[in-house]
Amino acid sequence: MDSSFLGQAYQHPAPNILADVCEQAATMNDVIDLSVGDPDFTTPLPIIDAAMKAAKAGHTHYTAAMGMPELRQVVSEDYNHRFGLNYQPTQAMITVGAEHALFIALKAVLDPGDEIIVPEPCFSPYIEQVEMCGGQPVIVKTKPEDGFAITAEAVAAKITPKTKGIIINSPNNPTGMVMIPKQLKALAQLAIDKDLLIFSDEIYYDYVLSGHQFVPMAKYAPGNTVTINGFSKSFAMTGWRLGYLLAPQWLTDAAGMVNDGVTFSAPTPSQYAALYAIQHHDELAQPITSAFAERLHYLETTLNQVDWLKVSSISGSIYAFLDIRATKLNSVDFADQLLKKAGILVVPGLAFGKAGEGFERLAATQPLATLKKAVAKLQQAKWGVKQ
């Protein structure tokens, strides 16, 4: 028996650049790792203490499959109070990370051959999840000259009778784009008119820079929106693996049925940690998000002074998207040379789709002092000769 026994999709899989970079990052020493979107902060101690206290009190068993009722309540209240929405606790479902939330929502919706529109550059698992659920991803290429904006006009041009929905991500990974109300309203109206779902990944909703504003898609199309979010980024809780979805009741119920065949419930200690985190949201998230804002401002300001480099305007997220087209290198070769020349690990833009070619994603997930060292090395690097 050999790999020919595998399903055809896994016998000769397409290259997964993002996964390869993450694997590389986990095995390398003496490099400045600006690749993986994992905040460098340790989870705030009060959150850890809350989880430990709950575990010591005996809360080590399954919770309800849809999540702890009190956590579902505070998740829905968070969106209601901050954004003027009207979610009921039963519309929330607690999941094993945001990717899990998107997967079970897609699985609940898609029949074989159904289409989901995905703007690129994008987080590559979107494509994989649509395909795993039997759907067909339909790509909309956003443009750097437009700030990588996701427009209703571009999406509308890709709609067919098989289209079931659209996946968006704002603030955006990898581009740092944040959708403005005008764009959100237009896309919301399109979804309502065409009877489509918008799967809105809002995992970076706390990471919006000064002068910009995050508005959830559900503000304009609550009946057509599946909100995907989690605790990984806002509270530096990546390893706790906890996310959630908020959706129309019929979709939340169906996602719960899908989940019965995937994983019964999210980890109980993680749910108690998340409960404490969201109940103390502002005081715990603010120091983390403020540090990233300072880092991104520094990167955008200093790197735009490098003659062969441009930085896409950063409105939010934890990333800078570097335009390296002036080097005449493709994104994979540039990343390879950057590692060899300067000891800096980044993710090639091609990892986020063909629309990301000519760019590199730089994660601001190191202290400011380390970022300054990386910038100094970038300023000294020369291109065109492989080393």
Secondary structure, 3 states (H helix, E strand, C coil): CCHHHCCHHHHCCCCCHHHHHHHHHHHCCCCEECCCCCCCCCCCHHHHHHHHHHHHCCCCCCCCCCCCHHHHHHHHHHHHHHHCCCCCHHHEEEECCHHHHHHHHHHHHCCCCCEEEEEECCCCHHHHHHHHCCCEEEEEECCHHHCCCCCHHHHHCCCCCCEEEEEEECCCCCCCCCCCHHHHHHHHHHHHHHCCEEEEECCCCCCECCCCCCCCHHHCCHHHEEEEEECCCCCCCHHHCCEEEECCHHHHHHHHHHHCCCCCCCCHHHHHHHHHHHHCHHHHHHHHHHHHHHHHHHHHHHHCCCCCCEECCCCECCEEEEECHHHCCCHHHHHHHHHHHHCEECEEHHHHCHHHCCEEEEECCCCHHHHHHHHHHHHHCCCCCCC
